[in-house]
């Protein structure tokens, strides 16, 4: 029989104290967030689930998944949290039309079209061709099909187009037609949208406290920077020691980290709590981008197949698949050695799989 030592009891008391402080700070953050308008669009809180088959296979820390693919809006995804604040701001400003932009298979565009439909707003989507693909599935299926199904107008722009200027031009045209447009930046990544992930940080810490789980690290795919910036600001606000790591899907490391840091500080300023962001809290590993944004990699394909066949979970080829590739590879390389519990934030987007069917080279029917 194992004896309970004074050291064990002290550790438990420390954990209880730490948990109590975290819960108190989470309440303070909830109060700070409550002053911002928000419209309910998502199924929150999203589940926090163990991935035990994957954990056993990799032999590292116990891996968990925060299921933001379950937010519920048009098959779910991380942009729903951002849109709760962005669409509320649009309504507050009297908008009747939403304009946003993204890559061809943009998860953000899909969820924005759905939010606009739910709130009775007209929606215009500008899609930038960042891959050069002419595959019919890629340019018409997946998220693009859903954009149109939700009733949005969808138009294309060439790679390298100044998409912000294009949105401003469209807004000017619509104002001339008597509309009141509201522009949402790509990915919903501004201080208003990032509030969704400030709130997610609070939600995750609350969930962990409820089940007695100490989260050592949180890993996610990072692109337009809003999700990571919100998490950085949120975790800093509640003084969490969770190690946050973004796996880049688009930009080089230095550029990605600078974008996240800048937005995290602007988000903290927008919160109005006087919080200053420590630059060391922003970490991005951009070794898994491959040939470019939205372009498949062998590691992404292997990771998506592995999770589908071990955990029954679907991830997307652009964001979460490359994030998973990074997580799996870093577990194998020992990055998380000494940690017990690592959470992967599932940002959704499985609809995009239907635009990448050929990349997975799946077998046909068997006899």
N, C-alpha and C positions, 0 to 999 in steps of 0.2 A: 504494500500500500504506500503511495507517495505521500510524504509529509508536506503540509503547507507551511512554508517558512515565513518569517517576518518580512523577508525580501519580497516574497510573492504577494503578501498582503499590501506592502507598500506600493508595488507596481499596480495592483488593482485599484488602490486608493488614488494613485496618480492618474490612472486612466479615467476613473470616475470624475475626478476634479477637472481634468482636461475636457471631458465630454460635457460637463456642466457649463464650463466657460464657453465652449463652442456653441452650445444650444442658446446661451444668453446672447452671444454675438450674432447668431443667426436671427434672433428676434429683433435685435437692433437694426440689422440689415433689412429685414422685412418692413420695418417702419420707414426706413429711408426710401425703399422702393415704392411704398404705398402712395407716395405723392405724385407718381407718374401715371398718366392715363394708360389703361390697359384693357383690351377686349379679349374675352376668353375664346380661344380658337383650338387649343390643344387638350389632350387627355393627360393631365398632370396630377400627381407626379408620375413620371414614367418608371417602369420596373427596373430594379437592380437585381441581376441574376448571376449565379456562378456559372462558369464555363469549365466544368470539372473534367470533361473528356480532353479538352484542349490542354488544360493544366497538366494532366497526367502525361499526355503525349510529349509536352515540352520539358517537363521536369524542373520547372522554375517555381516562382511564386504562384499562389492560387490566383487565377484570373477570373475577373468578373466583367459583366457588360452592363452599361447603363443604356437602356433601350429607348434612345430618343428616335429610333425608327418607329416607335409606337405612339407618337404624338397625335396621330389620328387624322390629320388634315391631308387629304388626297394621298393616302398611303404613308403619311408621316414623314418625319425628318427634322433636322435641327432648326431649319429656318422658321418653323412654326412658332418657336419661342420668341424669336426676334419680331416676327410679324404681329404678335400680340401687342407689342408696344408701338411698332411702326404704323399699323393700321389704325390704332387708337389715336395716334398723333394726326394721321391723315383726316380722320373724321372730325377731330377737334378743330382742324383748320378749314373745314367745310369742303373738303375734296369730294369730287364725284367720279374721278378717274385716276387710276394708278398706272404709272409708267415704271418699268424696271428693265434691267438687262442682265445677260449672263452668257455662258457658252451654250453651244447647241443643246447638249443634254443637261441643262441647268436644273438642279433640284430646287434652287431658290425660285426660279421662274415658275415651276410647277406649283409650288406651295403658294406663291403670290397670286397666281391665277385663281386658285381655289379659295383663298381668303377673300379676294375681290368678289367672287361669285357669291360667297356666303353673306357678304355685307352689301350686296347689291350695287357694286361699283363697276364701271367699265374698266377694262384692263388692256394695256398695250405692252407687248413683250418684244424686246430687241435682242436677237441672238447673234453673237459673234462667232464666226467660223474660226476656231482656234486649232483645229486638227487638219483641215484640208480634205476631210473624208467626204466621198460622194456615195458612200454606202447608203442605200435607201432606208435600211433599218435605222441607221444612225441619224439621218436627217429628218425622218418622218415618224419613227416609232418611239417607244419609251416615253420619256418626259415630254417630247415634242407633241406626241399624240395627245397626252393628257392636257397640255397647255391649250390645245385647240378644243378638246372636249369640254373644258371648263368655260369656253366661250370667249377666250382672249383673242385679240388680233396678234398675229405672230409675223415678224419680218426679220430678214437676215441682213447681216453686215459682214464685210470681209474681215479677215484677221488683221489685227493691228489698228482697227478703226478707233478713233477717240469716242468711246461709247458714252461718256458723260456729255460730250458736246452733242451727240446724236439725240440723247434723251432731252436735253435742253431745247434743241431744235423742234422736236416733236411736241414738247410742252407748249412752246410758243404758238405753234400751229393750232393746237387744241384750244388754247385760250382764245384765239381768233374765232373759233367756232362756238364760243360761249361756255366751254368746259372749264372746270376747276381742277387741273391735274396736280398730282402729288408724286414727286420723283423719289423712288427708293433706290439707293445705290446697290450695285452688284453685291450679292450675298447678304443684303440687309446690314452691311458692315459699316455702321456709324455708331456714335454713342447711344442713340435711342435703341437701335436694334441690339447692341451689345448688352443692354439691360436684361435681355432674356437669359443670357448666360451668367450674368451676375446672380440672377435668381436661381439658375440651375446649380451653381456652386453651393448656395444655401440649401437647396433641396437635397442634394447629394449628401452633404454633411449631416443633415437631419435624418435621412434614411439610414445612414451608417450608424448613427448614434442609437437609433431605435432597435437595431439588431445586434448591437455590440461589436460592430465591425470597425477595425482600424484600417483605414485606407492609406497605404504607403505612397502610391503613385496613381496618377490619372493620365491616360494617354488618349490622343485623338488626332484625327486628320486636320491639318490647318491649311487654309487657302486664302480667302479674302480677309481673314484675320479677326472677324467679329466674334466668332465662337471662342477662340483662345483669349482674345482681349477681355471678353466678359468674364471668363473663368479666372484669369489672372487678377482682375479687379475684385471679383467676388471672394476668391480665396484669401486675398490680402485683407479685405474688409473684415473677415471673420478670424483673421490671424491663424489660418490653417497652415500646417506644415506638410500638407500633401504635395508631393513632387509632381509638378505638371510638365508634361512633355508633348509638344506638337510634332506630328510627322508631316513635313511639308509635301504638298502635292503640286506646287507650281513654281515658286520663286526660289532663288538661292538662299542659303541660310542667313547671311547678313541682312539681306533685304527683307526676308520674311520676319525675322526677329525685330527689326526696326519698325516695320508696319504694325506688328502686334503691340510693341511697347508704346508707340505713339498713340494708338487707339485705346489701349488700356488706361493710359494716363488721362486722355480726354474723357473716357468713360467715368473714371474716378472723379474728375472735376465736375462732370455733369451730375453725378450723384450728390455732390455738394457736402461731402463728409470731411473734406480736408485731407483725404487719403493721398499719400504719395507712393507711387509704384517704384519698387526696387528693380532696376534693370536686370539683375541676376535672376529674377523670377521668370523671365521670358526665355524659354528654351525651345529650339526647333531643330530637328534632325531632317535635313533635306536630301538625304542620300537615296531616297526611294522614288523620286519623281520620274526617273527613267528618261526617255527621249523628249518628254514634254508633257504639258498639262493635257489630261484627257486621253493620252496615248497609252495603250496597254503595256504592261511589263510582265515578264515571266513570274516575278515574285507576287505581283498582285493577283494574277490568274491562279497561282498555286494557293494563295491565302484564301481567296474567295471559295475555291473548290473545297479546301480543307474545312472551313467553317460550315459550309453547306452540308458536308458529309460527316462531320463529327458532332456539331451542335444544332443542326437543322436551322441555321441562321443564314439569311441572305444579306450580303453587303454589296456596295456598288463599285463599279470599276474605276471611278474617277477620284473619289475621296476616301471612303471608309476602307475600300480594298487595299489601297496603297498604305493607309494608316495601319491596317492589320499586318501587312507585309513588314512594316517597320517594327511593330510590336513583337511579332514572332521572331524576327531576326535578332532584335536586341535582347530578348529573353535568352536565346541560344548563345549570344555573345557575352552574357553575364552582366548586362547593364543593370538589371534589377536584383542582382545577388544581395542577399541580406534583407530583402523586403519580403513580406508575407502575403500581402494582398495588393494586386494591381487591377485597376478598373480601366476598361476600354470604353470610351464614349462612342456609341453607335449613332452616327449622324444621319442614317437613313439613306435613301436614294436607290433602292433596289430596282425601281422602275427603269433605271438607265441600263440595266442588264439586257433589256430587250433591244437596245441599240448596239450591243456589242456581242451578239450571239456567235458570230464567226470566230471571235478571238478565243473562245473557250474550247473550240474543237471537240465538242461533246459527241459521243457515239450516237448512232441512229437507233432505230428499232431493233430489238433482238427477236429471234425466231420464237 
